[in-house]
Structures are given as structure tokens and as C-alpha cells.
Amino acid sequence: MVFRSSLLAFSPLVFAESYAEGCARWQHLLGGLAVPVIGADYDYPNAENSPAALKTQTAFIGNETARNILVLISGTHGIEG
């Protein structure tokens, strides 16, 4: 497998300006896929000083009855706990 990418993929310009913008980008990108997508958001109970409603956004992309699946996990700190 050959990895090909433009330098834009390594630019800070690909990062959202805010948490809300990042969430909106996720929803937009999922909506544009040409395969079945089942998305679910899980709200996090806000800490008292949290400036925004936090959530975990998930998506099952492709055939939900697939025999094998690939699980990808991403985030600021990755999986914790």
C-alpha cells in the first residue's frame, strides 16, 4: 500500500478553530459518504466550568452486518480510563 497525501494534510489549517466547528465538520463529512453510516453522539455531563457541551461522536461506516470490522479511536488524548 502506498500512502499519498498533499502537504495540506500536515498543515494546522486542517484543524477546526473550535470544538463546535470540529463537531460540525464530523457531521458534514459523515453525511457526504457514499456508504451506509450509523452515527451516534454520547453527551458528557458538563463539568461546572466547561465552556461547551462535550460529547463523544461515533460512526459505524459500511455494512453493519460485516463479519470483520476495523475499530479506529482518535481524540486529543486517545482512550482514557
N, C-alpha and C positions, 0 to 999 in steps of 0.2 A: 504494500500500500504506500502510495506517495502522498505526502502532505503538501498541499499547495495553498498559499494564502498571500494576500497583499499585506503590505506593512500596516495598513489601516487596522487590521485585526490586533495589532500590538500597540495601538495608539490609545492614549487616555480619552480620545474623542468617542470611543465605543461605550464608555461608561455613562450611565444616567447621571443627571445633575442632582437628582433627589431620589429618595426611596419610592415616593409616589410615581415618579416618572419610570423608574425601573419596573414597578409592578404593571404599569400601563403598557410598557414595551413587551413584557412577557405575554400579556393577554393578546396584544396585537399580533405578535409572532405566531402564537398558537393558532389564532384564527385564520392565518394565512397558509397553514399547512394543507397539503393535498391528500392527507391521510386522516383516518379517524383519530380524534383526540377527545379524551375524557379528562377534564380539568377539575381540580378541587382546591379550594383555599381553606386553610385552617387558621382561624383567628387566634392570636395570642393575647391573653388577658394583659392589658397595658400595665406597666409599672406606673406608679404615681407620677413620675416626672417624664414619661415618654412623650415626645412631640408628635408622634404619628401612631396610627393603628398598625401594629405589626402583624404579619401573617406568614405562614409557610405556604407557598404555592406549589402545587404538584400537577403533573400531567402524565397520563398513560397515552403514549403515542403509538398508533398502529392497531393491529388485531388484538383485541383484549382476550381472545381465547388461544393466543400463541402458546406453543409448547415450551419455548425458551424465551426469556426476556433479559434485557440488559438494564441494570439499575444504575443511574448516574445521580450523584449527590453533589451539590455545589452550594456555596454560601460564603459569607465573609470569613467565617472561621471553620466552615465544614461542619461535620456532625459532632455534636457535643452531648455528653450525657449517656 
